[in-house]
């Protein structure tokens, strides 16, 4: 009967690392063969579907920047949104207690 020699700590780590890397390599190889067998394909987006929308410039924003008074409405919105906190702060500062 052969007597087994206990592994040193570094040898044990090397063996564990080898087993882990071998398992990872096997899993990676099996995953690629599994994906290769599946029939992935893509289809063109159908514009008649409610889940596919038109693409291109200005198609993903909820307003039309090409209208006549867009510039004025844009700046009115920006000034109102930026100025409101400051106007509230001034009003709170000067109001009677």
C-alpha positions in Angstrom: 0.0 0.0 0.0 1.4 3.4 -1.0 1.6 6.0 1.6 0.4 9.4 0.5 2.4 12.4 1.3 0.5 15.4 2.7 0.5 18.5 0.4 2.2 21.7 1.4 0.0 24.7 1.7 1.3 26.2 -1.5 0.8 23.0 -3.4 -2.8 22.7 -2.1 -3.5 26.3 -3.3 -2.0 25.5 -6.7 -4.1 22.4 -7.0 -7.3 24.2 -6.0 -6.5 27.0 -8.4 -5.9 24.5 -11.2 -9.3 22.8 -10.5 -11.1 26.1 -10.4 -9.5 27.3 -13.7 -10.3 24.0 -15.4 -14.0 24.2 -14.3 -14.2 27.8 -15.6 -12.7 26.8 -18.9 -15.1 23.8 -19.2 -18.1 26.1 -18.4 -17.0 28.7 -20.9 -16.5 26.1 -23.6 -19.9 24.6 -23.0 -21.6 28.0 -23.0 -20.2 29.0 -26.4 -21.4 25.7 -27.9 -24.8 26.1 -26.3 -25.1 29.7 -27.8 -23.9 28.5 -31.2 -26.7 25.9 -31.3 -29.4 28.5 -30.6 -30.8 30.2 -33.7 -30.5 33.9 -32.7 -31.9 36.3 -35.3 -33.1 39.8 -35.5 -36.0 41.3 -37.3 -36.6 44.8 -38.6 -38.7 47.1 -36.3 -42.2 47.3 -37.6 -43.6 50.9 -37.5 -47.2 49.6 -37.2 -46.4 48.1 -33.8 -47.2 50.2 -30.7 -43.8 49.0 -29.2 -41.6 50.3 -32.0 -41.3 54.1 -32.5 -39.9 56.1 -35.3 -36.2 56.9 -35.0 -34.2 59.9 -36.0 -33.5 63.5 -35.0 -36.1 65.1 -32.7 -38.3 62.0 -32.6 -37.5 61.1 -28.9 -38.5 64.5 -27.3 -42.0 65.4 -26.2 -42.1 68.8 -28.0 -41.4 70.2 -31.4 -38.4 72.6 -31.6 -39.3 73.6 -35.2 -42.4 75.6 -34.3 -42.5 79.4 -34.7 -42.5 80.5 -31.0 -40.4 77.6 -29.6 -37.5 79.9 -28.7 -39.8 82.2 -26.6 -41.6 79.3 -24.9 -38.3 77.6 -24.2 -36.7 80.6 -22.4 -39.9 81.4 -20.5 -39.9 77.8 -19.2 -36.2 78.0 -18.3 -36.5 81.4 -16.6 -39.5 80.3 -14.6 -37.9 77.0 -13.5 -34.6 78.7 -12.5 -36.1 81.8 -11.0 -38.8 80.3 -8.9 -36.6 79.0 -6.0 -34.9 82.4 -5.8 -38.3 84.2 -5.8 -39.5 81.9 -3.0 -36.4 82.6 -1.0 -36.8 86.4 -1.3 -40.5 86.2 -0.4 -39.7 84.0 2.7 -36.9 86.5 3.7 -39.1 89.6 3.5 -42.5 88.3 4.7 -43.7 89.3 8.1 -43.3 86.8 10.9 
